[in-house]
């Protein structure tokens, strides 16, 4: 029980760092890397269902305190929960499964916003994807270290 509580607290700290990084880096450089989305996907490999639901709700609240919910927020909330279920089907090591899940998640996110963004703004998509993959694998390795 205590181990689960510590793991959940670590997940919340990593998510808070992701939100802080996204907001800070976005304000300073104008490039908004979706660290929280990558963190949530990576955390789906280590948290239980209810822990992940609470973590996702906290992320949605921190990133979107508007009364309406956008499609991006729905994907941000739904894909990590889907990833929680799918990771049991992936036969690879956790780090590789995490990278694949983050890649697919970012692809779905960008395709839902507008597939033309991937082509017209390829550099921003690749920066976002690379930043998400790096942060996601960092989260995965930190959580795996404590496993």
Residue pairs with C-beta under 8 A, 6 or more apart in sequence:
4 48
4 51
6 146
7 46
7 47
7 51
7 143
7 146
8 47
8 51
8 55
10 142
10 143
10 146
11 43
11 46
11 47
11 51
11 55
11 143
12 55
12 58
14 39
14 43
14 139
14 142
14 143
15 36
15 39
15 40
15 43
15 55
15 58
15 59
16 62
17 35
17 39
18 35
18 36
18 38
18 39
18 135
18 139
19 35
19 36
19 59
19 62
19 63
21 33
21 35
21 135
22 32
22 33
22 34
22 35
22 36
22 63
25 31
25 32
25 33
26 32
26 33
31 124
31 127
31 128
32 128
33 127
33 128
33 131
33 132
33 135
34 106
34 109
34 128
34 131
34 132
35 131
35 132
35 135
36 59
36 62
36 63
36 76
37 76
37 79
37 80
37 105
37 106
37 109
37 132
38 102
38 105
38 106
38 131
38 132
38 133
38 135
38 136
38 139
39 59
39 135
39 136
39 139
40 52
40 55
40 56
40 59
40 76
40 79
40 80
41 79
41 80
41 83
41 98
41 101
41 102
41 105
41 136
42 98
42 101
42 102
42 135
42 136
42 137
42 139
42 140
42 143
43 52
43 55
43 80
43 139
43 143
44 52
44 80
44 81
44 83
44 84
44 87
44 101
45 83
45 84
45 87
45 94
45 97
45 98
45 101
45 140
45 143
46 140
46 143
46 144
46 147
47 55
47 84
49 81
49 84
52 80
52 81
52 84
53 81
56 76
56 77
56 80
56 81
57 77
59 76
59 77
60 69
60 73
60 76
60 77
63 73
63 76
64 70
64 73
71 112
71 113
72 109
72 112
72 113
75 105
75 108
75 109
75 112
76 109
79 105
79 108
79 109
80 105
83 101
83 105
86 101
87 94
87 97
87 101
90 97
90 100
90 101
92 100
94 140
94 144
95 137
95 140
95 141
95 144
98 136
98 137
98 140
99 133
99 136
99 137
102 132
102 133
102 136
103 129
103 133
106 125
106 128
106 129
106 132
107 118
110 117
110 118
110 125
111 118
117 124
117 125
118 125
